[in-house]
């Protein structure tokens, strides 16, 4: 059984995102997550059910990154003040959102946890010549 938009809506039940997301947007995020799961986790000894759960939580991760720029850390109503979670400067990746953290926890192969950018790694640079 594949992950469908209704599976993702359960992650956001009771939030503004539940009604704000279009079916086509959710389907696109599911495709992104499924690609990561297929390319990185296939053949790692994880069951189909576990891979499906990981796909679900990675989809939530991508939605949060896109909609909330990483997940709300603090939100106030009076004088509208929001603060977003910023990854530690030396670690980025799936651990930056609560959904990504859940996907990492479900991945007993440790593959998702290893897919982070550390400060010691070379960074891409874009230059206009």
LUMKERO-190369 format. One record per residue (C-alpha): residue number from 1; residue in three letters; x, y, z. Coordinates in Angstrom, 3 decimals, always signed. Example, Ala and Ser with C-alpha at 12.3 -4.5 7.8 and 13.67 -1.06 7.14 Angstrom:
residues 2
<r><nr>1</nr><rest>ALA</rest><c1>+12.300</c1><c2>-4.500</c2><c3>+7.800</c3></r>
<r><nr>2</nr><rest>SER</rest><c1>+13.670</c1><c2>-1.060</c2><c3>+7.140</c3></r>
//
This chain:
residues 129
<r><nr>1</nr><rest>UNK</rest><c1>+0.000</c1><c2>+0.000</c2><c3>+0.000</c3></r>
<r><nr>2</nr><rest>UNK</rest><c1>+1.408</c1><c2>+3.391</c2><c3>-1.006</c3></r>
<r><nr>3</nr><rest>UNK</rest><c1>+1.264</c1><c2>+6.623</c2><c3>+0.963</c3></r>
<r><nr>4</nr><rest>UNK</rest><c1>-1.677</c1><c2>+8.813</c2><c3>-0.124</c3></r>
<r><nr>5</nr><rest>UNK</rest><c1>-2.604</c1><c2>+12.434</c2><c3>+0.680</c3></r>
<r><nr>6</nr><rest>UNK</rest><c1>-5.100</c1><c2>+11.361</c2><c3>+3.378</c3></r>
<r><nr>7</nr><rest>UNK</rest><c1>-2.237</c1><c2>+9.623</c2><c3>+5.231</c3></r>
<r><nr>8</nr><rest>UNK</rest><c1>-0.353</c1><c2>+12.926</c2><c3>+5.257</c3></r>
<r><nr>9</nr><rest>UNK</rest><c1>-3.374</c1><c2>+14.939</c2><c3>+6.367</c3></r>
<r><nr>10</nr><rest>UNK</rest><c1>-3.440</c1><c2>+12.849</c2><c3>+9.561</c3></r>
<r><nr>11</nr><rest>UNK</rest><c1>-0.015</c1><c2>+14.308</c2><c3>+10.443</c3></r>
<r><nr>12</nr><rest>UNK</rest><c1>-1.493</c1><c2>+17.813</c2><c3>+10.332</c3></r>
<r><nr>13</nr><rest>UNK</rest><c1>-4.970</c1><c2>+17.111</c2><c3>+11.728</c3></r>
<r><nr>14</nr><rest>UNK</rest><c1>-6.239</c1><c2>+20.031</c2><c3>+13.764</c3></r>
<r><nr>15</nr><rest>UNK</rest><c1>-3.729</c1><c2>+22.510</c2><c3>+12.286</c3></r>
<r><nr>16</nr><rest>UNK</rest><c1>-4.071</c1><c2>+25.156</c2><c3>+9.604</c3></r>
<r><nr>17</nr><rest>UNK</rest><c1>-1.959</c1><c2>+23.009</c2><c3>+7.292</c3></r>
<r><nr>18</nr><rest>UNK</rest><c1>-4.625</c1><c2>+20.300</c2><c3>+7.239</c3></r>
<r><nr>19</nr><rest>UNK</rest><c1>-6.958</c1><c2>+22.461</c2><c3>+5.170</c3></r>
<r><nr>20</nr><rest>UNK</rest><c1>-4.334</c1><c2>+24.639</c2><c3>+3.470</c3></r>
<r><nr>21</nr><rest>UNK</rest><c1>-2.612</c1><c2>+21.882</c2><c3>+1.499</c3></r>
<r><nr>22</nr><rest>UNK</rest><c1>-3.942</c1><c2>+20.955</c2><c3>-1.931</c3></r>
<r><nr>23</nr><rest>UNK</rest><c1>-4.053</c1><c2>+17.306</c2><c3>-3.007</c3></r>
<r><nr>24</nr><rest>UNK</rest><c1>-1.606</c1><c2>+18.034</c2><c3>-5.846</c3></r>
<r><nr>25</nr><rest>UNK</rest><c1>+0.851</c1><c2>+19.689</c2><c3>-3.448</c3></r>
<r><nr>26</nr><rest>UNK</rest><c1>+0.716</c1><c2>+16.747</c2><c3>-1.056</c3></r>
<r><nr>27</nr><rest>UNK</rest><c1>+1.171</c1><c2>+14.304</c2><c3>-3.959</c3></r>
<r><nr>28</nr><rest>UNK</rest><c1>+4.291</c1><c2>+16.202</c2><c3>-5.031</c3></r>
<r><nr>29</nr><rest>UNK</rest><c1>+5.764</c1><c2>+16.020</c2><c3>-1.521</c3></r>
<r><nr>30</nr><rest>UNK</rest><c1>+4.940</c1><c2>+12.290</c2><c3>-1.359</c3></r>
<r><nr>31</nr><rest>UNK</rest><c1>+6.817</c1><c2>+11.777</c2><c3>-4.649</c3></r>
<r><nr>32</nr><rest>UNK</rest><c1>+9.867</c1><c2>+13.585</c2><c3>-3.249</c3></r>
<r><nr>33</nr><rest>UNK</rest><c1>+9.864</c1><c2>+11.485</c2><c3>-0.091</c3></r>
<r><nr>34</nr><rest>UNK</rest><c1>+9.292</c1><c2>+8.250</c2><c3>-2.018</c3></r>
<r><nr>35</nr><rest>UNK</rest><c1>+12.288</c1><c2>+9.035</c2><c3>-4.231</c3></r>
<r><nr>36</nr><rest>UNK</rest><c1>+14.552</c1><c2>+9.424</c2><c3>-1.178</c3></r>
<r><nr>37</nr><rest>UNK</rest><c1>+13.205</c1><c2>+6.217</c2><c3>+0.354</c3></r>
<r><nr>38</nr><rest>UNK</rest><c1>+13.665</c1><c2>+4.281</c2><c3>-2.894</c3></r>
<r><nr>39</nr><rest>UNK</rest><c1>+17.166</c1><c2>+5.541</c2><c3>-3.622</c3></r>
<r><nr>40</nr><rest>UNK</rest><c1>+18.561</c1><c2>+5.553</c2><c3>-0.083</c3></r>
<r><nr>41</nr><rest>UNK</rest><c1>+16.720</c1><c2>+2.822</c2><c3>+1.825</c3></r>
<r><nr>42</nr><rest>UNK</rest><c1>+15.863</c1><c2>+0.084</c2><c3>-0.683</c3></r>
<r><nr>43</nr><rest>UNK</rest><c1>+17.780</c1><c2>-3.090</c2><c3>+0.082</c3></r>
<r><nr>44</nr><rest>UNK</rest><c1>+18.671</c1><c2>-2.003</c2><c3>+3.629</c3></r>
<r><nr>45</nr><rest>UNK</rest><c1>+16.565</c1><c2>-4.723</c2><c3>+5.275</c3></r>
<r><nr>46</nr><rest>UNK</rest><c1>+13.601</c1><c2>-2.519</c2><c3>+6.206</c3></r>
<r><nr>47</nr><rest>UNK</rest><c1>+10.079</c1><c2>-3.911</c2><c3>+5.814</c3></r>
<r><nr>48</nr><rest>UNK</rest><c1>+7.613</c1><c2>-2.441</c2><c3>+3.324</c3></r>
<r><nr>49</nr><rest>UNK</rest><c1>+5.502</c1><c2>-1.174</c2><c3>+6.221</c3></r>
<r><nr>50</nr><rest>UNK</rest><c1>+8.462</c1><c2>+0.617</c2><c3>+7.778</c3></r>
<r><nr>51</nr><rest>UNK</rest><c1>+9.456</c1><c2>+2.157</c2><c3>+4.442</c3></r>
<r><nr>52</nr><rest>UNK</rest><c1>+5.889</c1><c2>+3.408</c2><c3>+4.066</c3></r>
<r><nr>53</nr><rest>UNK</rest><c1>+6.014</c1><c2>+5.039</c2><c3>+7.513</c3></r>
<r><nr>54</nr><rest>UNK</rest><c1>+9.343</c1><c2>+6.638</c2><c3>+6.691</c3></r>
<r><nr>55</nr><rest>UNK</rest><c1>+7.851</c1><c2>+7.967</c2><c3>+3.432</c3></r>
<r><nr>56</nr><rest>UNK</rest><c1>+4.954</c1><c2>+9.436</c2><c3>+5.402</c3></r>
<r><nr>57</nr><rest>UNK</rest><c1>+7.197</c1><c2>+11.238</c2><c3>+7.879</c3></r>
<r><nr>58</nr><rest>UNK</rest><c1>+9.645</c1><c2>+12.435</c2><c3>+5.227</c3></r>
<r><nr>59</nr><rest>UNK</rest><c1>+6.661</c1><c2>+13.896</c2><c3>+3.373</c3></r>
<r><nr>60</nr><rest>UNK</rest><c1>+5.740</c1><c2>+15.781</c2><c3>+6.549</c3></r>
<r><nr>61</nr><rest>UNK</rest><c1>+9.355</c1><c2>+16.922</c2><c3>+6.824</c3></r>
<r><nr>62</nr><rest>UNK</rest><c1>+9.354</c1><c2>+18.374</c2><c3>+3.298</c3></r>
<r><nr>63</nr><rest>UNK</rest><c1>+6.003</c1><c2>+20.089</c2><c3>+3.882</c3></r>
<r><nr>64</nr><rest>UNK</rest><c1>+7.233</c1><c2>+21.712</c2><c3>+7.103</c3></r>
<r><nr>65</nr><rest>UNK</rest><c1>+10.436</c1><c2>+22.881</c2><c3>+5.440</c3></r>
<r><nr>66</nr><rest>UNK</rest><c1>+8.479</c1><c2>+24.424</c2><c3>+2.596</c3></r>
<r><nr>67</nr><rest>UNK</rest><c1>+5.539</c1><c2>+25.913</c2><c3>+4.491</c3></r>
<r><nr>68</nr><rest>UNK</rest><c1>+7.066</c1><c2>+26.808</c2><c3>+7.849</c3></r>
<r><nr>69</nr><rest>UNK</rest><c1>+10.715</c1><c2>+27.243</c2><c3>+6.830</c3></r>
<r><nr>70</nr><rest>UNK</rest><c1>+11.790</c1><c2>+24.504</c2><c3>+9.240</c3></r>
<r><nr>71</nr><rest>UNK</rest><c1>+9.063</c1><c2>+24.294</c2><c3>+11.835</c3></r>
<r><nr>72</nr><rest>UNK</rest><c1>+7.679</c1><c2>+26.833</c2><c3>+14.247</c3></r>
<r><nr>73</nr><rest>UNK</rest><c1>+9.609</c1><c2>+27.020</c2><c3>+17.507</c3></r>
<r><nr>74</nr><rest>UNK</rest><c1>+7.542</c1><c2>+29.809</c2><c3>+19.039</c3></r>
<r><nr>75</nr><rest>UNK</rest><c1>+4.367</c1><c2>+31.577</c2><c3>+17.958</c3></r>
<r><nr>76</nr><rest>UNK</rest><c1>+2.529</c1><c2>+34.465</c2><c3>+19.616</c3></r>
<r><nr>77</nr><rest>UNK</rest><c1>-0.826</c1><c2>+35.878</c2><c3>+18.656</c3></r>
<r><nr>78</nr><rest>UNK</rest><c1>-0.653</c1><c2>+39.354</c2><c3>+20.227</c3></r>
<r><nr>79</nr><rest>UNK</rest><c1>+1.715</c1><c2>+41.468</c2><c3>+18.099</c3></r>
<r><nr>80</nr><rest>UNK</rest><c1>+2.265</c1><c2>+38.407</c2><c3>+15.843</c3></r>
<r><nr>81</nr><rest>UNK</rest><c1>+5.688</c1><c2>+36.993</c2><c3>+16.667</c3></r>
<r><nr>82</nr><rest>UNK</rest><c1>+6.895</c1><c2>+33.710</c2><c3>+15.147</c3></r>
<r><nr>83</nr><rest>UNK</rest><c1>+10.268</c1><c2>+32.046</c2><c3>+15.461</c3></r>
<r><nr>84</nr><rest>UNK</rest><c1>+11.409</c1><c2>+29.140</c2><c3>+13.335</c3></r>
<r><nr>85</nr><rest>UNK</rest><c1>+13.711</c1><c2>+26.290</c2><c3>+14.191</c3></r>
<r><nr>86</nr><rest>UNK</rest><c1>+17.169</c1><c2>+26.774</c2><c3>+12.753</c3></r>
<r><nr>87</nr><rest>UNK</rest><c1>+19.432</c1><c2>+23.752</c2><c3>+12.466</c3></r>
<r><nr>88</nr><rest>UNK</rest><c1>+22.641</c1><c2>+23.802</c2><c3>+14.464</c3></r>
<r><nr>89</nr><rest>UNK</rest><c1>+25.380</c1><c2>+25.288</c2><c3>+12.272</c3></r>
<r><nr>90</nr><rest>UNK</rest><c1>+27.329</c1><c2>+22.036</c2><c3>+12.174</c3></r>
<r><nr>91</nr><rest>UNK</rest><c1>+24.394</c1><c2>+19.696</c2><c3>+11.412</c3></r>
<r><nr>92</nr><rest>UNK</rest><c1>+21.614</c1><c2>+19.912</c2><c3>+8.877</c3></r>
<r><nr>93</nr><rest>UNK</rest><c1>+19.326</c1><c2>+17.457</c2><c3>+7.204</c3></r>
<r><nr>94</nr><rest>UNK</rest><c1>+16.315</c1><c2>+15.450</c2><c3>+8.251</c3></r>
<r><nr>95</nr><rest>UNK</rest><c1>+16.842</c1><c2>+16.193</c2><c3>+11.955</c3></r>
<r><nr>96</nr><rest>UNK</rest><c1>+15.748</c1><c2>+19.807</c2><c3>+11.466</c3></r>
<r><nr>97</nr><rest>UNK</rest><c1>+12.027</c1><c2>+18.983</c2><c3>+11.805</c3></r>
<r><nr>98</nr><rest>UNK</rest><c1>+9.977</c1><c2>+16.789</c2><c3>+14.125</c3></r>
<r><nr>99</nr><rest>UNK</rest><c1>+8.849</c1><c2>+14.697</c2><c3>+11.146</c3></r>
<r><nr>100</nr><rest>UNK</rest><c1>+12.398</c1><c2>+14.221</c2><c3>+9.897</c3></r>
<r><nr>101</nr><rest>UNK</rest><c1>+13.444</c1><c2>+13.171</c2><c3>+13.400</c3></r>
<r><nr>102</nr><rest>UNK</rest><c1>+10.669</c1><c2>+10.559</c2><c3>+13.408</c3></r>
<r><nr>103</nr><rest>UNK</rest><c1>+11.801</c1><c2>+9.255</c2><c3>+9.999</c3></r>
<r><nr>104</nr><rest>UNK</rest><c1>+15.353</c1><c2>+8.952</c2><c3>+11.344</c3></r>
<r><nr>105</nr><rest>UNK</rest><c1>+14.055</c1><c2>+7.062</c2><c3>+14.395</c3></r>
<r><nr>106</nr><rest>UNK</rest><c1>+12.159</c1><c2>+4.633</c2><c3>+12.156</c3></r>
<r><nr>107</nr><rest>UNK</rest><c1>+15.221</c1><c2>+3.979</c2><c3>+9.977</c3></r>
<r><nr>108</nr><rest>UNK</rest><c1>+17.021</c1><c2>+1.203</c2><c3>+11.829</c3></r>
<r><nr>109</nr><rest>UNK</rest><c1>+19.692</c1><c2>+1.104</c2><c3>+9.099</c3></r>
<r><nr>110</nr><rest>UNK</rest><c1>+20.972</c1><c2>+4.532</c2><c3>+10.183</c3></r>
<r><nr>111</nr><rest>UNK</rest><c1>+21.035</c1><c2>+5.763</c2><c3>+6.601</c3></r>
<r><nr>112</nr><rest>UNK</rest><c1>+18.875</c1><c2>+8.866</c2><c3>+7.101</c3></r>
<r><nr>113</nr><rest>UNK</rest><c1>+20.867</c1><c2>+9.911</c2><c3>+10.154</c3></r>
<r><nr>114</nr><rest>UNK</rest><c1>+24.040</c1><c2>+9.783</c2><c3>+8.085</c3></r>
<r><nr>115</nr><rest>UNK</rest><c1>+22.624</c1><c2>+12.033</c2><c3>+5.365</c3></r>
<r><nr>116</nr><rest>UNK</rest><c1>+23.557</c1><c2>+15.307</c2><c3>+7.037</c3></r>
<r><nr>117</nr><rest>UNK</rest><c1>+25.832</c1><c2>+18.128</c2><c3>+6.076</c3></r>
<r><nr>118</nr><rest>UNK</rest><c1>+28.562</c1><c2>+18.753</c2><c3>+8.611</c3></r>
<r><nr>119</nr><rest>UNK</rest><c1>+30.672</c1><c2>+21.873</c2><c3>+8.882</c3></r>
<r><nr>120</nr><rest>UNK</rest><c1>+33.788</c1><c2>+19.947</c2><c3>+7.880</c3></r>
<r><nr>121</nr><rest>UNK</rest><c1>+32.379</c1><c2>+19.050</c2><c3>+4.488</c3></r>
<r><nr>122</nr><rest>UNK</rest><c1>+32.932</c1><c2>+21.138</c2><c3>+1.386</c3></r>
<r><nr>123</nr><rest>UNK</rest><c1>+30.053</c1><c2>+23.421</c2><c3>+0.559</c3></r>
<r><nr>124</nr><rest>UNK</rest><c1>+28.724</c1><c2>+24.236</c2><c3>-2.874</c3></r>
<r><nr>125</nr><rest>UNK</rest><c1>+29.420</c1><c2>+27.709</c2><c3>-4.149</c3></r>
<r><nr>126</nr><rest>UNK</rest><c1>+27.708</c1><c2>+29.592</c2><c3>-6.941</c3></r>
<r><nr>127</nr><rest>UNK</rest><c1>+29.560</c1><c2>+32.344</c2><c3>-8.786</c3></r>
<r><nr>128</nr><rest>UNK</rest><c1>+28.470</c1><c2>+34.518</c2><c3>-11.656</c3></r>
<r><nr>129</nr><rest>UNK</rest><c1>+31.337</c1><c2>+35.139</c2><c3>-14.055</c3></r>
//
